């Protein structure tokens, strides 16, 4: 079975790891272009990479804050109420990250999110991930990007 895991670096990129024995074809869709994933790669979240959607280290000079800005209890409750809860057949979908202009990263398919102290999200199969740095529920999008102007984004 094709499977992908995502890890999040503090104030940095998302690490994509291919947890299967196969090449994950078209696992990253960025502005209509598709990319395959052999083993692992890093996706930019700060918006400064000159090699979008991939990270090339520019976040080290950016003031990009990826901390969750709410309590773990409220965060967990928000996840339980999340409208992106998966359907059973989505477990069979190939894992993908879809990155479009003016929107969060949509992660879907057989994906495991590795976030310290938050085990309940592992069984979900669709996630909107923040790319602007303003979400209170990092690494998830809460649509805060619609209120923020004049900053770097990956879109």
C-alpha positions as CSV (number, residue, x, y, z in Angstrom):
1,X,0.0,0.0,0.0
2,X,1.3,3.5,-0.9
3,X,1.7,5.6,2.2
4,X,3.1,9.0,3.1
5,X,4.0,10.6,6.4
6,X,4.4,14.3,7.1
7,X,6.6,15.8,9.8
8,X,6.8,19.5,10.7
9,X,10.1,21.3,11.4
10,X,9.9,24.2,14.0
11,X,9.7,27.4,12.0
12,X,10.6,25.5,8.9
13,X,9.4,23.1,6.2
14,X,7.2,20.1,6.1
15,X,9.1,16.8,5.6
16,X,7.4,14.3,3.3
17,X,8.5,10.7,3.7
18,X,7.5,7.9,1.4
19,X,6.7,5.0,3.8
20,X,6.1,2.5,1.0
21,X,8.3,0.5,-1.2
22,X,7.0,2.2,-4.3
23,X,7.7,5.6,-6.0
24,X,4.7,7.8,-5.1
25,X,3.7,9.1,-8.5
26,X,2.1,12.6,-8.7
27,X,2.3,12.8,-4.9
28,X,2.9,16.6,-5.0
29,X,0.7,18.8,-7.2
30,X,1.9,22.4,-7.4
31,X,0.2,25.0,-9.6
32,X,-0.8,22.2,-12.0
33,X,2.6,20.5,-12.2
34,X,3.0,17.1,-10.6
35,X,6.1,15.7,-8.8
36,X,6.9,12.1,-7.9
37,X,8.4,11.2,-4.5
38,X,11.0,8.5,-4.2
39,X,12.1,8.7,-0.5
40,X,11.7,12.1,1.1
41,X,11.6,15.8,0.3
42,X,10.9,19.1,2.1
43,X,8.0,21.5,1.3
44,X,8.4,25.2,1.9
45,X,6.0,26.9,4.4
46,X,7.6,30.3,4.9
47,X,7.1,31.5,1.3
48,X,10.7,32.6,0.6
49,X,12.0,29.6,-1.2
50,X,13.2,30.3,-4.7
51,X,12.5,26.7,-5.6
52,X,8.8,26.5,-4.8
53,X,7.2,24.3,-3.6
54,X,10.4,22.8,-2.2
55,X,12.4,24.2,0.7
56,X,16.0,25.4,0.0
57,X,16.7,26.9,3.5
58,X,15.4,30.4,3.2
59,X,13.3,30.0,6.3
60,X,16.4,30.4,8.4
61,X,16.3,34.2,7.7
62,X,12.5,34.5,7.8
63,X,10.4,35.3,10.9
64,X,8.1,32.5,10.3
65,X,6.4,31.2,13.5
66,X,5.0,27.7,13.3
67,X,4.0,27.3,17.0
68,X,0.4,26.4,17.7
69,X,-1.1,29.5,19.4
70,X,-3.9,27.8,21.3
71,X,-4.2,25.2,24.1
72,X,-3.8,21.5,23.3
73,X,-7.3,20.8,24.6
74,X,-8.9,23.4,22.3
75,X,-6.7,22.2,19.5
76,X,-7.8,18.6,20.0
77,X,-11.5,19.6,20.1
78,X,-11.1,21.6,16.9
79,X,-9.6,18.5,15.2
80,X,-12.5,16.4,16.4
81,X,-15.0,18.9,14.9
82,X,-12.9,19.3,11.7
83,X,-15.1,19.0,8.6
84,X,-12.3,17.3,6.7
85,X,-12.7,13.9,8.4
86,X,-12.2,11.2,5.9
87,X,-14.5,8.6,4.4
88,X,-13.4,5.0,4.5
89,X,-12.7,4.8,0.7
90,X,-10.2,7.7,1.0
91,X,-7.7,5.2,2.7
92,X,-7.3,3.7,-0.7
93,X,-6.6,7.0,-2.5
94,X,-2.9,7.6,-3.3
95,X,-1.4,10.1,-1.0
96,X,-1.1,13.7,-2.4
97,X,-0.3,17.2,-1.4
98,X,-2.1,19.7,-3.5
99,X,-0.8,23.3,-3.5
100,X,-2.8,25.9,-5.2
101,X,-2.6,29.7,-5.4
102,X,-4.3,31.5,-2.5
103,X,-5.2,28.4,-0.6
104,X,-3.7,26.1,2.1
105,X,-2.0,22.9,1.3
106,X,-4.5,20.1,0.9
107,X,-3.1,16.8,2.2
108,X,-5.2,13.8,1.3
109,X,-5.1,10.0,0.9
110,X,-3.2,7.5,3.1
111,X,-1.1,10.0,5.1
112,X,0.1,10.0,8.7
113,X,0.8,13.3,10.4
114,X,3.6,13.2,13.0
115,X,2.9,15.9,15.5
116,X,4.2,15.6,19.1
117,X,1.4,14.9,21.6
118,X,-1.5,14.9,19.1
119,X,-2.3,11.2,18.4
120,X,-5.9,11.6,17.3
121,X,-5.1,13.1,13.9
122,X,-3.4,10.0,12.6
123,X,-6.7,8.4,11.6
124,X,-7.9,11.3,9.5
125,X,-7.1,11.4,5.7
126,X,-7.7,15.0,4.7
127,X,-6.1,18.0,6.1
128,X,-5.7,21.7,5.2
129,X,-2.2,22.8,6.2
130,X,-1.2,26.4,6.9
131,X,1.2,28.2,4.5
132,X,0.9,31.8,5.9
133,X,2.1,31.4,9.5
134,X,-0.9,33.0,11.0
135,X,-3.1,30.0,12.0
136,X,-3.8,29.6,15.7
137,X,-4.0,25.8,15.0
138,X,-0.6,25.2,13.4
139,X,0.1,23.2,11.3
140,X,-3.5,23.3,10.2
141,X,-5.2,26.2,8.3
142,X,-7.9,28.2,10.1
143,X,-8.3,30.7,7.2
144,X,-6.3,33.4,9.0
145,X,-4.5,34.1,5.7
146,X,-7.6,36.0,4.5
147,X,-7.0,38.7,7.1
148,X,-3.2,39.1,6.6
149,X,-1.6,41.4,4.1
150,X,1.9,42.4,3.2
151,X,3.7,39.3,4.3
152,X,5.5,36.4,2.5
153,X,3.4,33.4,1.6
154,X,4.0,30.4,-0.4
155,X,1.1,31.6,-2.6
